[in-house]
Amino acid sequence: MAVYNVRLINEAEGLDETIEVDEDEFVLDVAEAEGINLPFSCRAGTCSTCAGRVIEGDVKESGGNPDMFFNSGQRAAGFRLLCISYPTSDCTILTNQEPNISQF
């Protein structure tokens, strides 16, 4: 089983932490287990509260309906729902991005 380094950044919250996430674990779940407070609501990929923006590497979403929240430009900019995202490589993610979705 692969384990990836996932760097979580939110300058406004003073967050810059790297966590190890197994390829079959959700980023949000591991962050929470590590004591990192990230926004979430449904935990099922049916809202955009947990939106993050992947700026390096990649994640794969499983379940939910992320295309209901992100258009193709937003997807290309790296927006993903962290409650249903598994890492597929080492990656860097900007957290708390729901307010920024409409800028793309």
C-alpha positions as CSV (number, residue, x, y, z in Angstrom):
1,M,0.0,0.0,0.0
2,A,1.3,3.4,-0.9
3,V,1.6,6.2,1.6
4,Y,1.7,9.8,0.4
5,N,2.9,13.1,2.0
6,V,0.0,15.6,1.8
7,R,0.9,19.2,2.6
8,L,-2.1,21.2,3.8
9,I,-1.7,25.0,3.6
10,N,-4.0,27.8,4.8
11,E,-2.1,31.1,5.4
12,A,-5.1,32.8,7.0
13,E,-5.4,30.1,9.6
14,G,-1.6,29.7,10.0
15,L,-1.7,26.1,8.7
16,D,1.2,24.5,7.0
17,E,1.3,20.8,8.0
18,T,2.3,17.7,6.2
19,I,0.5,14.5,7.0
20,E,1.0,10.9,5.7
21,V,-2.1,9.6,4.0
22,D,-2.5,6.0,2.8
23,E,-3.8,5.6,-0.8
24,D,-7.1,4.3,0.5
25,E,-7.7,7.0,3.2
26,F,-9.6,10.3,2.7
27,V,-7.5,13.4,3.2
28,L,-10.1,14.9,5.5
29,D,-10.3,11.8,7.8
30,V,-6.5,11.7,8.3
31,A,-6.3,15.5,8.9
32,E,-8.9,15.2,11.5
33,A,-7.2,12.2,13.2
34,E,-4.0,14.3,13.3
35,G,-5.8,17.1,15.0
36,I,-6.0,19.5,12.0
37,N,-9.3,21.3,12.0
38,L,-10.6,21.6,8.4
39,P,-14.1,22.7,7.5
40,F,-16.6,20.0,6.5
41,S,-20.4,19.4,6.6
42,C,-21.8,16.3,4.9
43,R,-18.6,14.1,4.6
44,A,-20.3,12.5,1.6
45,G,-19.2,14.7,-1.3
46,T,-22.7,16.3,-1.6
47,C,-21.7,19.9,-0.5
48,S,-18.7,22.1,-1.0
49,T,-17.8,23.0,2.6
50,C,-14.6,20.9,2.5
51,A,-13.3,22.2,-0.8
52,G,-9.6,22.3,-1.2
53,R,-7.4,23.3,-4.2
54,V,-4.7,20.9,-5.2
55,I,-1.7,22.9,-6.4
56,E,0.9,20.1,-6.6
57,G,0.3,16.4,-7.2
58,D,-3.1,14.9,-7.4
59,V,-6.0,13.2,-5.6
60,K,-8.8,11.0,-6.8
61,E,-12.4,11.6,-5.6
62,S,-14.5,8.6,-4.8
63,G,-18.3,9.0,-4.5
64,G,-20.4,12.0,-4.0
65,N,-21.1,14.5,-6.8
66,P,-18.2,16.9,-7.1
67,D,-19.2,17.9,-10.6
68,M,-22.3,19.5,-9.1
69,F,-20.1,22.1,-7.4
70,F,-17.2,22.6,-9.8
71,N,-17.2,23.5,-13.5
72,S,-14.5,22.4,-15.9
73,G,-12.4,25.5,-15.2
74,Q,-12.6,25.0,-11.4
75,R,-11.7,21.3,-11.8
76,A,-8.7,22.3,-14.0
77,A,-7.6,24.8,-11.3
78,G,-7.4,21.9,-8.8
79,F,-10.6,22.2,-6.8
80,R,-11.5,18.9,-5.0
81,L,-13.7,17.8,-2.2
82,L,-11.4,16.7,0.6
83,C,-14.0,14.5,2.3
84,I,-14.0,12.1,-0.6
85,S,-10.4,12.6,-1.9
86,Y,-7.7,9.9,-1.8
87,P,-4.1,11.0,-2.6
88,T,-2.6,9.4,-5.8
89,S,0.8,11.1,-5.2
90,D,2.6,13.4,-2.8
91,C,0.6,16.6,-3.0
92,T,0.1,20.1,-1.7
93,I,-3.5,21.3,-1.0
94,L,-4.8,24.8,-0.2
95,T,-7.5,24.2,2.4
96,N,-10.7,26.2,3.3
97,Q,-11.2,27.1,-0.4
98,E,-15.1,27.2,-0.6
99,P,-15.1,31.0,-0.6
100,N,-12.7,31.0,-3.6
101,I,-14.5,28.6,-5.9
102,S,-16.3,31.4,-7.8
103,Q,-13.0,33.1,-8.7
104,F,-12.4,30.4,-11.3
